[in-house]
């Protein structure tokens, strides 16, 4: 079977069968009937206002680049001129000397997302706890007061976290035994 230029289909026996030719509009309608295409178009229509605002913002940005580029160039020239001043050189040298420490911080656990999240949680809890202690004038007297406080499930969870942190610090900071067999701690 082969197709002629008019959209007719020629069968092996040589007979022509009429078949309507699909126009571009027909192809578009067929695509619109596909669930994925319809869902994508619905998503675009739902965000039409946002898309319009983004396109308008991009257009305005591109129109202003002619005004911004000379200002950026002038700023760079001013910086280059100021770089000749000794205090800028001193600052650049200090920064260069500090690069190994900066690299060490960047390679450490300090800037990992889990550490930042834990520090944020700890800071939030400390701030809320201090505020609550100030407003309630909270005090714990003696071991009996500590024992009573440990009955609170929130205190139990906090104490558990604190103990696990202390255990990990102990593991990390453990000093290997000295040659005479006695271990010492820093």
C-alpha positions in Angstrom: 0.0 0.0 0.0 1.4 3.5 -0.9 0.0 7.0 -0.6 -0.6 9.4 -3.4 0.0 13.1 -3.2 -3.7 13.8 -2.8 -4.2 11.7 0.2 -5.6 8.8 -1.7 -4.4 5.3 -0.7 -3.4 2.9 -3.4 -3.8 -0.8 -2.4 -1.6 -3.6 -3.8 -4.4 -4.4 -6.3 -4.1 -0.9 -7.8 -7.5 0.3 -6.7 -7.7 3.9 -5.4 -9.6 4.5 -2.2 -10.7 8.0 -1.2 -9.5 9.1 2.2 -9.7 12.7 3.4 -6.4 14.6 3.6 -5.7 15.8 7.2 -5.2 19.5 7.4 -3.0 21.3 9.9 -6.1 22.2 11.8 -7.2 18.5 12.0 -3.7 17.6 13.3 -4.0 20.3 16.0 -7.4 19.1 17.1 -6.1 15.5 17.3 -3.2 16.7 19.5 -5.6 18.7 21.7 -7.5 15.5 22.3 -4.5 13.8 23.8 -4.7 13.9 27.6 -1.1 14.9 28.2 -1.4 17.8 25.7 -4.7 19.0 27.2 -3.2 18.8 30.7 -0.2 20.9 29.7 -2.3 23.5 28.0 -4.6 23.7 31.1 -1.5 24.2 33.2 -0.4 27.0 30.9 -3.8 28.6 31.0 -3.9 28.4 34.8 -0.6 30.3 34.9 -1.3 32.7 32.1 -1.2 35.8 34.4 2.2 34.7 35.8 3.6 33.9 32.3 2.4 37.3 31.1 4.0 39.1 34.0 7.3 37.2 33.4 7.4 38.0 29.7 6.6 41.6 30.4 9.3 41.8 33.1 11.8 40.2 30.7 10.9 42.6 27.9 11.4 45.6 30.3 14.7 44.2 31.5 15.9 43.8 27.9 14.8 47.3 27.0 16.8 48.7 30.0 20.1 46.8 29.3 21.2 49.7 27.1 20.9 52.0 30.1 22.4 49.6 32.6 25.5 48.5 30.7 27.2 51.9 30.8 26.4 52.2 34.5 27.9 48.8 35.2 31.0 49.7 33.2 31.4 53.0 35.1 31.1 51.1 38.4 33.8 48.6 37.3 36.1 51.5 36.2 35.6 53.2 39.6 36.4 49.9 41.4 39.5 49.5 39.3 40.6 53.0 40.2 39.9 52.4 43.8 41.8 49.2 43.7 45.0 51.2 43.4 44.4 52.5 46.9 46.4 50.7 49.6 43.4 49.8 51.8 41.9 47.8 48.9 45.2 46.1 48.4 45.3 45.3 52.1 41.8 43.9 52.0 42.6 41.8 49.0 45.8 40.4 50.7 43.9 39.7 53.9 41.2 37.9 51.9 43.9 35.9 50.0 45.5 34.9 53.4 42.1 33.8 54.7 41.3 31.6 51.7 42.6 28.4 53.3 40.4 28.9 56.4 37.4 29.8 54.2 38.0 26.6 52.2 38.2 24.6 55.4 34.9 26.0 56.5 33.3 25.2 53.1 34.6 21.6 53.2 33.5 21.1 56.8 30.1 20.0 58.3 29.3 23.6 59.1 27.7 24.5 55.8 26.0 21.2 55.0 22.2 21.5 54.8 21.6 19.1 57.7 24.0 21.1 60.0 22.3 24.4 59.0 18.9 22.9 59.7 20.0 21.5 63.1 21.6 24.8 64.0 18.4 26.6 63.1 16.3 24.2 65.1 18.6 24.6 68.1 18.6 28.4 67.8 14.8 28.5 67.6 14.4 26.2 70.6 16.9 28.3 72.6 15.1 31.5 71.8 11.7 30.1 72.6 13.0 28.5 75.8 14.6 31.7 77.0 11.5 33.7 76.3 9.3 31.1 78.1 11.7 31.0 81.1 11.7 34.8 81.3 8.0 35.1 81.2 7.3 32.3 83.7 10.3 33.0 85.9 11.1 29.2 85.7 13.6 27.8 88.2 14.6 24.3 89.0 15.9 23.8 92.6 18.0 20.8 93.4 17.9 17.2 92.2 14.3 16.8 93.1 13.4 19.7 90.7 15.4 18.1 88.0 13.7 14.8 88.6 10.3 16.5 88.4 11.3 18.2 85.2 12.4 14.9 83.6 8.8 13.6 83.9 7.8 16.1 81.1 7.9 14.2 77.7 9.4 17.3 76.0 12.2 17.5 78.6 12.8 13.7 78.1 13.1 14.2 74.3 15.4 17.2 74.7 17.5 15.3 77.3 17.7 12.3 74.9 18.9 14.6 72.1 21.5 16.2 74.4 22.8 12.8 75.6 23.2 11.6 71.9 25.1 14.8 71.0 27.4 14.2 74.1 27.9 10.6 73.0 28.9 11.6 69.5 31.2 14.3 70.8 32.9 11.7 73.0 33.3 9.3 70.0 34.7 12.1 67.8 37.0 13.6 70.5 38.2 10.2 71.9 42.0 10.1 72.3 43.7 6.8 71.5 45.4 5.1 74.5 48.9 6.1 75.3 51.7 3.6 74.8 51.8 2.8 78.6 48.1 1.7 78.4 46.5 4.6 80.2 44.2 6.7 78.1 44.0 10.5 78.5 41.2 12.8 77.5 41.6 16.4 76.2 
